[in-house]
Amino acid sequence: MNEEERLNKITETIIGVAIDIHRAFGSGLLESAYEACMVYDLIQAGMTVEQQKPLPVVYRGVTLECGYRLDLLIENEVIVEIKAVEKLLPIHNAQLLSYLKLAGCKVGLLMNFNVEMLKDGIQRVVNHFPESSAASASSAVTNPKAKLPVERLSLKKSYSFTAEMDQEERLNKITETIIGVAIDIHKALGSGLLESAYEACMVYDITQAGLSVEQQIPIPVKYREVKIECGYRLDLLVDKEVIVEIKSIEKFLPIHKARLMSHLKLAGCKVGLLINFNVEILKDGIQRVVVNFP
């Protein structure tokens, strides 16, 4: 049995198990319930199963813990992500493809149990499947921009200050550096990751570029001379002057810009960047927000 046949056999078994569980319980349960049943039945079928397996991001040779966990890893080869949602979205597909790349696996299954017929809730995602399966390439999701391992990329350290720089020039230089870092990360990892992964990589690269970075900084609201903790946090505060809000969403909404504007005012900063990594070309996912620029 070659690799393609083995992987097909594993996915057929997983799908068969899922169909049996869906017939027994139907839709409407929590994802954790379907996951527990999947683990039990797959083990009974003689397969090795790892549940909620941590998946670190290795970026430039550094292991970054970003809170990723695989729902199920079967036979150390097939990733299964279990959903109970209204419908599967492109971000779910992109996320699974990213997991496959990060874990070094070739095949994954997205399973949405919140459907009438389970076959309508299953998507097979493929990452560099063996060449002989080219005929079934229509089922593969590809992202030619993603190049791993990331440590091969070179970090451009063009960032520098001069004593003659005024505030506007300095802020422009900082934002240019941040945008350059973000573009490098997006070229390396593509879309589909959680915001926490992009944030961790941004912190690493911005620090390497010689800028100071504070992460998840709380900002209180000052009302009638009283500071009130409202749970506001800045994703990144770079060189104590530029706020960076990191997103991995379908598209920006007016509320995102309004929220960053509020954060700038509360923090006493003048420039902020909204960066949405869930785009094909990162320049389409960057917005610069300015308050009282010089």
C-alpha positions in Angstrom: 0.0 0.0 0.0 1.5 3.3 -1.1 1.2 6.6 0.8 -1.9 7.8 -1.1 -3.7 4.5 -0.6 -2.9 4.5 3.1 -4.1 8.1 3.6 -7.3 7.4 1.6 -8.0 4.3 3.8 -7.5 6.4 7.0 -9.8 9.2 5.8 -12.5 6.6 4.7 -12.4 5.1 8.1 -12.7 8.5 9.8 -15.6 9.5 7.6 -17.4 6.2 8.3 -17.1 6.6 12.0 -18.4 10.2 11.8 -21.4 9.1 9.7 -22.3 6.5 12.4 -22.1 9.1 15.2 -24.2 11.6 13.2 -26.8 8.9 12.6 -26.9 8.1 16.3 -27.1 11.7 17.6 -28.0 14.0 14.7 -27.1 17.7 14.9 -27.3 20.0 17.8 -24.7 18.7 20.2 -21.6 20.6 21.3 -18.4 20.0 19.3 -16.8 18.4 22.5 -19.5 15.7 22.5 -18.9 14.7 18.9 -15.1 14.8 19.5 -15.4 12.4 22.5 -17.5 10.0 20.4 -15.0 10.2 17.5 -12.1 9.4 19.8 -13.9 6.4 21.3 -14.9 4.9 17.9 -11.6 5.5 16.2 -9.7 3.8 19.0 -12.2 0.9 18.7 -11.4 0.8 15.0 -7.7 0.2 15.9 -6.4 3.7 15.1 -4.1 5.8 17.2 -5.7 9.1 18.2 -4.3 12.2 19.8 -6.8 14.7 21.2 -6.4 18.5 21.6 -2.7 18.1 20.6 -0.7 21.4 21.1 0.7 22.8 17.8 3.5 25.4 18.3 4.5 27.7 15.5 8.2 27.5 14.6 9.1 30.9 13.3 12.7 31.7 12.2 13.9 28.7 14.2 12.1 29.9 17.4 9.2 27.9 18.9 6.2 30.2 19.6 3.4 28.9 21.7 0.3 30.5 20.2 -2.5 28.4 21.8 -3.1 26.2 18.7 -4.5 22.7 19.4 -5.5 20.1 16.8 -8.9 18.6 17.6 -7.8 15.1 16.5 -4.6 13.8 15.0 -5.2 10.3 13.6 -2.3 7.9 13.0 0.0 10.8 13.2 -1.0 11.7 9.7 -4.5 13.0 9.3 -5.8 16.1 11.1 -9.6 16.2 11.9 -11.2 19.5 12.9 -14.7 19.1 14.3 -17.3 21.8 14.0 -21.0 22.3 15.0 -21.7 25.6 13.2 -24.3 27.0 10.9 -22.0 26.5 7.9 -18.3 26.0 7.1 -16.6 29.3 6.1 -13.5 29.8 4.0 -11.6 30.8 7.2 -12.2 27.2 8.5 -10.7 25.8 5.3 -7.7 28.2 5.4 -7.1 27.4 9.1 -7.0 23.7 8.5 -4.6 24.1 5.6 -2.3 26.2 7.9 -2.5 23.4 10.6 -1.4 20.9 7.9 1.6 22.9 7.0 2.6 23.6 10.5 2.2 20.0 11.5 3.8 18.6 8.4 0.7 16.6 7.5 -0.8 16.1 4.0 -4.5 15.5 4.6 -7.1 16.9 6.9 -10.8 16.7 7.3 -13.3 19.4 8.3 -16.4 17.9 9.8 -19.5 20.0 10.5 -22.0 17.9 12.5 -24.6 20.7 12.4 -26.1 19.5 9.1 -29.0 17.2 8.1 -26.8 14.9 6.0 -23.2 14.6 7.3 -21.8 14.2 3.7 -22.8 17.8 3.2 -20.7 18.9 6.2 -17.4 17.2 5.2 -14.5 18.9 3.4 -11.2 17.2 2.6 -8.3 19.6 2.6 -5.0 18.6 1.0 -1.5 19.9 1.4 1.1 18.7 -1.2 -0.6 15.3 -1.7 1.4 12.7 -3.6 1.8 13.5 -7.3 -0.2 10.5 -8.4 -3.3 12.1 -7.0 -3.2 15.0 -9.4 -6.5 13.8 -10.9 -8.2 14.6 -7.6 -6.5 18.0 -7.3 -9.9 19.8 -7.4 -10.3 18.8 -3.8 -7.0 20.3 -2.8 -6.7 23.7 -1.2 -3.4 25.4 -2.2 -1.6 28.5 -1.0 1.5 29.1 -3.2 2.6 32.0 -1.1 3.2 30.0 2.1 6.8 29.0 2.4 7.9 27.0 5.3 10.2 26.7 7.2 9.9 30.4 7.9 13.4 30.8 9.3 14.7 30.9 5.7 13.2 34.4 5.2 15.6 37.2 5.8 14.6 40.0 8.2 15.3 43.4 6.8 16.6 45.7 9.5 16.3 49.0 7.6 15.0 50.8 10.7 17.0 53.6 12.1 16.5 57.0 13.6 18.4 60.3 13.2 18.5 63.2 15.6 17.0 65.4 12.9 13.8 63.4 12.5 10.7 65.2 13.6 7.7 63.4 15.1 5.9 62.8 11.9 9.0 61.3 10.2 9.7 59.1 13.2 6.1 57.8 13.3 6.2 57.2 9.6 9.5 55.2 10.0 8.0 53.1 12.8 4.8 52.3 10.8 6.9 51.5 7.6 8.9 49.0 9.7 5.8 47.4 11.2 4.2 47.0 7.8 7.4 45.5 6.3 7.5 43.0 9.2 3.8 42.1 8.7 4.3 41.6 5.0 7.2 39.2 5.6 5.1 37.2 8.1 2.1 37.0 5.7 4.3 35.8 2.8 5.6 33.1 5.1 2.4 31.9 6.8 -0.4 33.1 4.5 -3.9 33.6 5.8 -5.9 31.3 8.1 -4.0 31.3 11.4 -5.4 32.6 14.6 -4.7 36.2 15.6 -2.5 35.0 18.5 0.0 33.4 16.0 0.4 36.5 13.9 0.7 38.5 17.1 3.5 36.3 18.4 5.4 36.5 15.1 5.0 40.2 15.0 6.4 40.6 18.5 9.4 38.5 17.6 10.2 40.3 14.3 9.6 43.8 15.6 11.9 43.2 18.5 14.5 41.8 16.1 14.2 45.0 14.1 15.2 47.0 17.2 11.9 48.4 18.2 10.4 48.1 21.7 7.1 46.1 21.9 4.5 45.8 24.6 1.9 43.1 24.2 -1.7 43.0 25.4 -1.4 46.3 27.3 -4.4 47.2 29.5 -5.8 50.7 29.0 -8.2 52.1 31.6 -10.9 54.6 30.9 -10.5 57.9 32.7 -14.0 59.2 33.8 -14.4 62.2 36.1 -10.7 61.9 37.1 -11.3 58.2 38.1 -9.6 55.4 36.2 -12.0 52.6 35.4 -10.8 49.2 34.3 -13.0 48.2 31.4 -11.1 45.2 30.0 -9.6 47.2 27.1 -6.3 45.8 25.8 -3.9 46.9 23.1 -2.7 44.0 20.9 0.7 45.7 20.4 2.2 49.1 21.5 5.3 49.7 19.5 7.9 52.2 20.8 5.3 53.6 23.1 3.8 55.5 20.1 2.1 53.2 17.6 -0.8 50.9 18.4 -1.2 47.8 16.3 -4.4 45.9 16.2 -4.1 42.4 14.6 -7.1 40.7 13.0 -7.8 37.5 11.1 -11.3 38.1 9.8 -13.3 38.1 6.6 -13.2 41.9 6.3 -12.9 45.1 8.3 -16.0 46.7 9.6 -16.4 50.4 10.6 -16.4 49.3 14.3 -12.8 48.1 14.0 -11.6 51.5 12.9 -13.8 53.3 15.5 -12.4 51.0 18.2 -8.8 51.7 17.2 -9.5 55.4 17.2 -10.9 55.2 20.7 -7.8 53.2 21.8 -5.5 55.9 20.4 -7.4 58.6 22.3 -7.4 56.6 25.6 -3.7 55.8 25.3 -2.7 59.3 24.1 -1.2 58.0 20.9 -1.4 59.6 17.5 -1.0 56.7 15.0 -2.4 53.2 14.8 -2.4 50.3 12.3 -5.2 47.8 11.7 -3.7 44.7 10.1 -6.0 41.9 8.8 -3.9 38.8 7.9 -6.9 37.0 6.4 -6.4 38.5 2.9 -4.7 37.3 -0.3 -2.4 40.4 -0.5 -1.6 42.0 2.9 -1.6 45.6 1.6 -5.3 45.1 1.1 -5.6 44.3 4.8 -3.9 47.3 6.3 -5.5 50.5 7.5 -3.6 53.5 9.1 -5.6 55.4 11.6 -4.4 58.9 12.7 -5.5 61.2 15.6 -4.3 64.8 15.6 -1.2 64.2 13.5 1.3 67.0 13.6 
